[in-house]
Amino acid sequence: MAPHADSPVDDGESLPAPPRPAMSANPPRLLIIGAGSRGNAYARATAESTNGIIVAVAEPIAYKRKQLGEKYIWGKAGPTDGQGFEDWRAFLKWELERRAKASRGEEVPAGVDGAFICVLDEQHKEVIVGLAPLGLHIMCEKPLATTLADCVSIYKSLLPNLPNTTPSRIFSIGHVLRYSPHNMLLRKLLLEDKIIGEILSINHTEPVGWWHFTHSYVRGNWRRESTTAPSLLTKSCHDIDVLLWLLCSPPPNTPRPAHIPTTVTSVGSLQYFNKTRKPTAAGNATNCLSCPIETYCKYSAKKIYLGSELKGLGSGNTHWPVHIVVPEIEECISMDGPSAGEAAIMKRLEENYTQDTPDSEIAAKNWFGRCVYEADNDVCDEQVVTMSWDNDPLPKVNDDNEKALAGRGAKTAVFHMVAHTKKICDRYTNIYGSDGEIYADSTTITVEDFNTGTKKIYRPFIAKGGHGGGDDGLARQFILAVDAVKNHGSTVEEAQRVHVGCSLEEVIRSHAMVFAAEQARLGKKVLDFPEWWTQNVEASLAKF
């Protein structure tokens, strides 16, 4: 091996936490629609990191509605009028009646300014379009929708006067990676400070985690394309978004147009979690509880959900993933002790189906005790997406080629979603530039400078909550935008740009890239992205 020299290390700097915004006299009032994991995540983030308040929840499962309401809205006193709804339609009916009463001069409770939409992915369109007459500010959990047609339909409903793209209300998408302190600093270093010069290529990896993948994408909600969408959309659409945020979107407060990717291609498949990989010793078992090798299979549902080694009940954990299996797990334990919690989980794990069970019944629920080699999953557990950009210079000023091509030179991005990893969603990225390179690993950012030979390590503040503080960051910025419009005289367009920092066009573009990548994978092709956009997005918009 050839000898090599280590770069001198500047141990860098640890950056402080962003301050919590000051509360306005009339703070933004928010509704949570969907009290599952993501609804609770945004409720917590709102309570701890923003200048808004959660005032209502819409959720069909009474236990979940009660749990979120008691924790963030009404405490032990119980809900008052306008605080709890069985679903978004019940809220819509109540709100229309409230407005009618107010118009007649009757005394009514205060309404809401905006909503976090955290229902199942395939329900996003009906909720967004259904609530459109109310004119509420919206934060929709990712993905925007599960089909390109629905994404385009939502886009058109939010911008009914296209080609005029001036928004009438704040809209944010759950692309939380944009809002973590780590990634916000990374983008500043790359696009504003130009710390490694011109970006030439990026390799970005999302390690899903070997048992996390089985929980969500083999046994859980997002295992089948027919009931949800490809895993590239449901799991990794915000990874594609963050790559476009770094390589396509212009730096903040600049009038430059986006640098649109030229091509996209993808390869991937369901490599492992299928019958061909089933251990011979497992025999005909289709459920962990009846499997002869359960005690030494790492995918044993008993180990994952009841054991102490991962995040099972035996570790003292009653949150994710345990409460996904039994949502009322804490109530079971508080009322009847730990053994009741174990029994409730075992009862769920015993659930199984046979070859005679109708497919509609199989698809309608999760099967957390099912053998991972005998499940009805079909989404990719391994996928690579490659995007490329050509030189796209702006018009020259004083024949300055360097300025014309700044940030718009040829470059490549490679994204890898992989299931079989020890890391669970702790993304890592290598970025190569003309003057240096960066390794970013969700906690630190290491910069190697080719010109000086030095290395500097940045340690952004790591907030609690999900996605390295991204959940809190997104909630904070969305509510800041609502507050700016409600209390500080800002236009929606200005608040969207300054606080949300993401336009509706960026939202639709990153989702379109995912659908294009899937089409490229299935067709084994390299797609011309601008041409694909014209044929699939612009043509669809023209039909409205």
N, C-alpha and C positions, 0 to 999 in steps of 0.2 A: 504494500500500500504506500502510495506517495505521501510524504509528510505534508502536514497542513498547519497553518498558524491560526490560533484563535484570535478573534478581534478583541481589542480592549473594550471592557464593558463599563458603560455608564449605567449604574443601577436604576436609573430612571426616576420616576416620580409616581407616588400614589395620589390619585385624584379624589377629592371629596365628593360626598353625596350631593345631588342637586337639592336645593331647598324646596320645601313644600310651599306652594303658592299661597299668598294671603287670601283669606276668605272675604268675598264681597258681602255687602250688606244684604243683598238678595241673591244668594248663591244659586248656581245651576242645580235644577232638580231632575234627577235621572230615574228612569225605569229600567229594571232588569227583566228581559224576556228570555226565560229559560234558566232555571236554577240548578243546572248541572255544574260540572267542574269549572267550565269557563265563566259561567254566570257568577259563581262564587268568587272566582279569581278577580274579576273586574269589580265586584262589590267590595272585596277586601282592599283592592288597590285604590278605589275611590275613597274609602273611609280613611286610609292611612297616608295617601300621597297626593291628594288633589284638593281643590277648593270647591268641590261639589258635594252633593248629598244624595244618597239613594233613598227614594221616597216610596217606591212601589215595586212589586214583583208580579210577573205573570208566569205561572207554571202549572201544568195540568196535574202533576203528582203532588198530592196534598202534603205529604211529609217533606218533600224538598222545598215547597213553597213556605211552609211553616218554619223550617230550619233556617233558610236564608232571611226570612222576615224577622224572626226573633233575634238573629245575630246582628243585622244591619239596619232594621227599620223600626219595628214596634216593640222590641224587647219582650218581656213576659206579659205585657198588658193586652196583647192580642191586637189584630189589625182594626183600624178604623176605616170608614168609607174611603175608597180610592187607594188603599194600600196593597190589597191582595186580589189577584184575579186568576181564574182558572186557565186562561190562555190569552193570547194577544187579541183575539176577537172580542172577548169579554171586556178587555181594556178599551178597545176601539169604541164599542157600544157605549160604555160608561163615559168616555171622554166626549163623544158627540153629544150625549145628553147633558153633560156638565156645561159644555159650551152653549147649548141651546138655552139652558136655565140662566146662564150668565147674561146672555143677550136679552133676556126678559127682565133683567134686573134682580134676579133672585140671588141669594147668598150661596156661594158654592165653595168647595175646597179648592186650594191652589192646584193647578195642573202641573204637567211635567214639561221640561224644555227639550229633553232628548232621551234616547233609549239605547241600551246595549242589547243587540240582538244575538242571543247565544243559544238558539234552538238548533236542531239537527241541520247539517249542511244543506240537505235537499229541501228544507223548508224556508231557507233564507229569502228566496224570491217572493213567495206569497206574503211573507211578513213585511218586507220592505215596500212592495207595491201596495199591499193592503193598508199600510199606515201612511202612505204618501199624502192622502188628503189632509192629514193633520199638520203637515209641514214641520215635523219634529226633526231635530238634529239626530243623526244616526251614526252609531259605531257598530259595524257588523263583524262578527267573528269570521275568521278566514276558514275556508275559502268563500269568496263572494257567492258562488253557486256551484253546482256540480256539473253543469253543461255550459258550453260556450253560448248557446242560444239564450239561456237564462241570464248569463252574465251581461250579454248585450241588451237584453230586455230591461234589466235593472239599470244599466247605464243610461238607456234612453229615458226611463222613468224619472231618473234624477236630473237629466238634462233634456227636458222636452223640447227646447228651442234650438237644438243643434242645427247648424254648426256653431251657434253661440254657446260657448262652454262656460259661461258665468254661472256659478252655482247659486241656488236660492237658499240652501241650508248646508250646514257642516256635514260632511260625510267622511267617516274614517273606516278603514278596514283593519282587521286584526293581524296585520303584518308586524308583530311585536318586535321582530329582530331589528327593525329600524330605530327602535326607541330605547334599546339597552344602552347604558353609559358606555359600555365597551365599543359597540358598533358606531355610536355617534362620534366617539373620539377617532375611531378608525377612519371613518369617512372624512372627518376634518383633516387628519394627517395626510390622506391620499389626495383629496380634491382641492382643499384650500391651502394647506402648507406645502403640497407637492413634495412630500418628504422623501419619496423614492423616484421622483421625476415622473415621466410618462408611464402609465400602467401598460404592461405588455401582455401579461397573462395572469390568471387566477385559477388555482385549484382549491375547491371548497368541498368539504366533506360533512355530511350529517350522519353521525353514528347513532342509529336509532336505539340500539341495545338489544341483545339477544332475547331477553325475556320480555322486555317492553313491547317488542314487535309482536310476539305471540299474544300478549294481552289485548292489544288494540287492533291488530291487522290479521290475526289468524282466528282468534276466538271472539273478538270484540266488534264494536260498531262499524269499523271501517275495513272489514275483511273482503267485501264483495263489491265489485264495480257496479253491478246491477242495482244495488240498494244505496250505494254512496257514490264513489268515484275512484279513479286510479289513485294509488298511494302517492304518486308524484304531486297530485293536487291536494289530497287530504292531509298529507304529512309535510310535504316539502315545498308547497307553493310560496311560503315566505322565504325559503332559501333562494329560489329563483328570483323572487322580488328583490332580495338584498343584493344579489349580483347585478341586477339591472339598476338598482339604486346607486351602486358604486360605479358602474361602467356606462350606463345609458343616460340617467338623469343628470342635468347640469348641476354644478355647485350651487349652494344657496345664494339667493339674491343676485343671480346673473340672468341676463336675457337670452342666453344661448339656447338653441333648440336641443332636444334630446338627440343623442347619437344612437340611432336605431341599429340593432343587430342585423347582420346581412344573412346569416344562415343559422339553422338549428338542426341538430340531429340527436338521436338518442338510441341507446341499447339497454336492455334489461328484461327481466323475466321473474317468474316465481321459481327460483332455483331450488329451494330446499324444503319448504313446508308443504309437502305433498306425499302421496302414498309411495312413490318410488324411493323415498328416503327413510321409510319406516323401518326400525330395527326388527330383524327377523324374530327375535325373542319376544317381541310384544304380541305376536300372534294376531288374533282377530279382535283384540280389544279396541274399542272406539272411545272409551272413557277412562280417565286416569284412575278412578276408584276401583275399576275392575281389571286393571292392567298388571300382568305378572312382573313387569320391570319398573313399576311406579317408584319403588324406594330408591332406585339409583338412576332414574331418568331426570335430567336437569330441568325438563319442561313439565315436571309433575305439577299439576294444579294445586295439590296439597302443599307442596313446598313453596310455591309462589304466593299463595293467598293465606296459608295458615302458618307457614314456617317462620323461622327467626333470622334466616340468613339474608333474605332479600328485603322486601318491604311488606311481608306478610303480617298477619295478626300477632304471631308469636314474637315479633320485634317490638310490639307495643303500638304499632301503627294502625290507626283506624281511618286514615285518609286514603288518597289514591295509592294503589289500585283497589284496596280492600273495599272502600265504600262504593266503588263502581259495581262490584259483585253484589253487595248488600248495602243499598243506600241508607238503610235505617240501622246500621251496625252499632253506632254509638248508643242509640236508644235501647237496643237489645241488651247491650252490656250494662248500661246504667240501671235498667229495670231488673234484670235477672242474672247478672254476673257474666264473667268471661266465658263460661261454658255455653251460655245461650248464644253468644256471638259466634263461637266455633260451630255450634249446631246449625245456626242460620247459614253460615258459609258452606258447610258440608251439604246442606239441603240443596243449595244452588249448584254445587259442583256435581251432585248426583244426576242432575238433569241431562238427558241424552235423547237422541233420536235414532231411528232405524231407516233402512232403505225404503220402508213403506210410509214414512212420514212425508206429508205433502211439502214440496219445496217452499211454498208460501209460508208455511208454519216454521220451517227451518230458518228462513231469511228474516222472519219477523222479530227474532230475539237473539241475545248473545248466549253462547254455550261455553262457559268458562271452565267446565270440567272436561271438555272434549279433547281427545288426542290431537296434538298439533299436526300429525301426519294424516289424520282422517277427517279434517274439518272441511267446510265448504268454501274456504277462502280462495280467491283467485288474483289478488293484487300482487304486484311485483314486490319481492323482498330485496331486490338488487337492481339499481338503475343508475345509468350515467347519462348526463345531458351535456352536450357540447354546443356552445354558442360562439359565433365569430363575428367580428366587425371589420369592415374595410376602412381605409382612409376616407374621411368625409370632411375635408377642410371647409371652414367658413370662407366667405369672400375675403380676399387678401386686402390688408391695409398697408400701404407703403411697401408693397411686395414682400411682406414679412411672412414667409412660409411657416416659421416656427409658431407664431401666434395663431395663424389660421388653422393649424393642425393641433393646437393645444387641447388635450383631452378628447381628441377626435381621431386619433391614429388607429391603425390596425391593431387588434388585440383578440384574445381568446379567453373564454371562461369554461372551465370544466367543473361540473357538479356531480358528486357521487353520493347517492343515498344507499346506505348499507345496513342490513339488519343485524348481522352477526358481529357485534362489538361489545366490549365491556363498558365503554362509555355509553351513557344514556343522554342523547341529545346535546352533549357537550361538543359543539361544532368546532372545527379547526380549519384554518385557511392559510395557504401559501400564496403570497402576492409578489409578482416579479415586475420590477420597473427598470427604467433606463439608468437610474442612479442608485438603486439599492433593492433590497427585498425585505418582506415582512412575513413573520409567522405570528398568527393570531389564534389563540386557543380558548376563547370565551372568558378568560380571566386576565391574561396579559397580552400585550402587543410588543413584539420584539422587532426592532428596526435595525437592519444592517446597512450601513452607509458605504457605498463603493468608493466615494470620493475621499473620505477621511479614514476609512478602515475601522470605524468605531461601531459599537453596538449599544443601543439604548433600549431599555425595557420600560414600558408604561404599564401601570396597574390601575385601571379605572375602578371606580367604586362599584362593588358588586352588591346590588340591592337584594333584599329578600323577595320572595315571590318567584314567579316563573320567568323563564327565558332571560336570566341574568339581569333582572330589573326591567325587562321590556314590557311586562304586563303593567307595571306601575307607570312606566314612562309613557306608554300609549294612552292609558286612562288620564294621566295628568295633562298631556298635550291636547287630547280631544276636549276635555272639560275646560281647559284654558281657552280654547277656541270658542266654545259655547259661551263662556263668561265674557269674552271680549265682545261678542255680538250682543249679548243680553244687557251688559252693564257698562260697557266702555266705548260705545259708539262705533265699533269696528264694522266694516262690511263683511259679509260672509266670505267673499273672495279673499280679502286681506287676512282674515282670521284663519282660513284654510291654508293659505300659503305660509304665514308666519308661524303658526302653532302646530298644525297637523303636518305640514311640510310634504304633503303627498296629494297630487291632483287626481281627479277621477280618471283622467286619461292614463296615468301611471298605474292605477288599480286595474283597469281593464287590460292594459298592455301586459302586465306581469301574468295575469291569468291566461291571456291569449297565448303567451309563450309556453305555458304548461300544456295547453291543448295542442299547440303546434308540435311540441316535443313528443307528445303521445302519438300523434298522427305519424310523425317521422319514425318512431320506434316500431309501430305496428306495420308500417309500409316499408321498413328498412330503407329509408330515404334520407337524403340531405335536402331540407326545404329552404327555399328562398323566402326569408321571413317577411320582407316588405310585400312581396307578391302574395304570400299566404294571407297577410293582414288585409290586403285589398279585397281578396276573394271571399274571406270568411267573416271579417268584422265590418268593414265598410259596406260591403254588399248587404249584410244583414241589417245594418242601421238604415240603409236606403229603403228597406221594405216597410218600415214603420210609418 
